[in-house]
């Protein structure tokens, strides 16, 4: 149930061309911080894997930290990040993003917004 509701919330954000914060999702869906299981990033990861199987880009790049306006450092530790941007495990919690990482996120956000505009 949480996955379906969160997916609807993420779709709404994508259709409105906006980002959404981890904190908002945590509060709205009563999820803990973390990256596996019934946590905000765990559920987001499950939703994104489902979206990917259907050819959609998913939503991870539009879920951002309130303080930076970008996804957390862990975003760059996911397997599908290009090798030149993929971070080593010890940097997964570092919220500071390089310009190349910021540019990559902005490109993904545009792709997400365009996809859901055209496919919803």
C-alpha positions in Angstrom: 0.0 0.0 0.0 2.8 2.5 0.9 4.5 1.7 -2.5 1.4 2.5 -4.5 0.7 5.7 -2.5 4.3 6.8 -2.8 4.3 6.1 -6.5 1.2 8.3 -6.9 2.9 11.1 -5.0 6.1 10.8 -7.1 4.1 10.7 -10.3 2.3 13.9 -9.2 5.6 15.6 -8.5 7.0 14.5 -11.9 3.9 15.8 -13.7 4.3 19.1 -11.9 8.0 19.3 -12.8 9.1 19.5 -9.3 11.3 17.8 -6.8 10.2 16.2 -3.5 12.2 15.8 -0.3 13.2 12.7 1.5 11.9 14.3 4.7 8.5 14.9 3.2 8.2 11.3 2.0 9.4 10.0 5.4 6.8 12.1 7.3 3.9 11.5 4.9 4.5 7.7 4.7 5.9 7.2 8.2 9.1 5.8 6.9 12.5 5.7 8.6 15.8 7.0 7.1 17.8 4.3 5.5 18.5 2.5 2.2 16.9 -1.0 2.6 13.6 -2.5 3.5 10.7 -0.3 4.7 12.8 2.9 4.6 12.4 5.9 2.4 15.2 4.9 0.1 14.3 1.2 0.3 10.8 1.8 -0.9 11.9 4.4 -3.5 14.4 1.8 -4.8 11.6 -0.8 -5.1 9.4 1.6 -7.0 12.2 2.6 -9.3 13.1 -1.1 -10.1 9.4 -1.6 -11.1 9.4 1.5 -13.2 12.7 0.4 -14.9 11.2 -2.9 -15.9 8.5 -1.1 -17.8 11.0 1.2 -19.5 10.4 4.3 -17.4 13.2 6.3 -15.8 11.9 6.1 -12.3 11.9 8.9 -9.7 15.1 8.8 -7.7 16.6 11.9 -9.3 13.6 14.1 -8.2 13.8 13.0 -4.6 16.2 15.4 -2.9 17.7 16.6 0.3 16.1 19.7 1.7 19.4 21.4 2.4 21.0 20.8 -1.1 18.1 20.4 -3.5 19.9 17.3 -4.9 19.7 13.6 -4.1 22.0 12.4 -1.3 25.4 11.0 -1.9 24.1 7.4 -1.9 22.3 8.2 -5.2 25.8 8.0 -6.8 26.5 4.6 -5.3 23.7 2.8 -7.2 24.7 0.3 -9.8 23.1 2.1 -12.8 25.0 5.3 -12.3 27.7 5.7 -15.1 31.0 4.3 -14.0 32.7 7.8 -14.1 30.3 9.1 -11.6 29.8 6.1 -9.4 31.1 6.7 -5.9 33.1 4.3 -3.7 31.2 3.0 -0.6 33.1 5.3 1.7 31.7 8.4 -0.1 28.0 7.2 -0.2 27.0 9.4 2.8 28.8 12.6 1.5 26.1 15.1 0.5 28.6 17.3 -1.4 28.1 16.9 -5.1 30.6 17.8 -7.8 29.4 19.9 -10.7 29.4 16.8 -12.9 27.1 15.0 -10.4 24.8 18.1 -10.3 24.7 18.2 -14.1 23.9 14.5 -14.3 21.0 14.9 -11.8 19.6 17.9 -13.7 19.7 15.9 -16.9 17.9 12.9 -15.3 15.3 15.3 -13.8 14.5 16.7 -17.2 14.2 13.1 -18.6 11.9 12.1 -15.7 9.7 15.2 -16.1 9.4 14.7 -19.9 8.8 10.9 -19.6 5.9 11.2 -17.2 4.4 14.2 -19.0 4.3 12.1 -22.2 3.3 8.7 -20.7 0.7 9.5 -18.1 
